[in-house]
Amino acid sequence: MLNSVHDIRVVIADKEYQLSSFNDLISLKIGDNTLINIMTGIEVQYY
């Protein structure tokens, strides 16, 4: 569960990452790649 409205949740396939800041979001490493590189060319949904 999220702790507050300020938490950020990133879901890619069956993996879920919970972050607490935009700095965490920018620096999020998924495997050998960064979230920014993965998002290039992918449809993103914001809730």
SVG drawing of the C-alpha trace seen along z (x, -y; Angstrom):
<svg xmlns="http://www.w3.org/2000/svg" viewBox="-6 -15 30 25">
<polyline fill="none" stroke="black" stroke-width="0.4" points="0.0,0.0 1.1,-3.5 1.8,-5.6 0.6,-9.0 -0.6,-10.8 3.1,-11.8 4.3,-8.3 5.2,-7.2 4.5,-3.7 6.1,-2.3 4.8,0.9 6.6,2.7 5.1,6.1 4.9,8.0 7.4,5.8 6.4,2.9 8.7,0.2 7.6,-2.3 9.4,-5.6 9.2,-8.6 10.7,-11.4 11.2,-12.5 15.0,-12.0 14.3,-8.4 12.2,-8.2 15.0,-9.7 17.6,-7.4 15.5,-4.2 17.6,-1.3 15.8,1.6 18.2,4.3 21.1,2.7 18.9,-0.2 17.3,-3.3 13.6,-4.1 14.2,-7.0 15.7,-4.7 13.0,-2.1 10.2,-4.7 11.5,-5.9 8.9,-4.7 6.6,-3.1 3.1,-4.3 2.9,-5.5 -0.3,-5.7 -0.5,-8.1 -3.1,-7.6"/>
</svg>
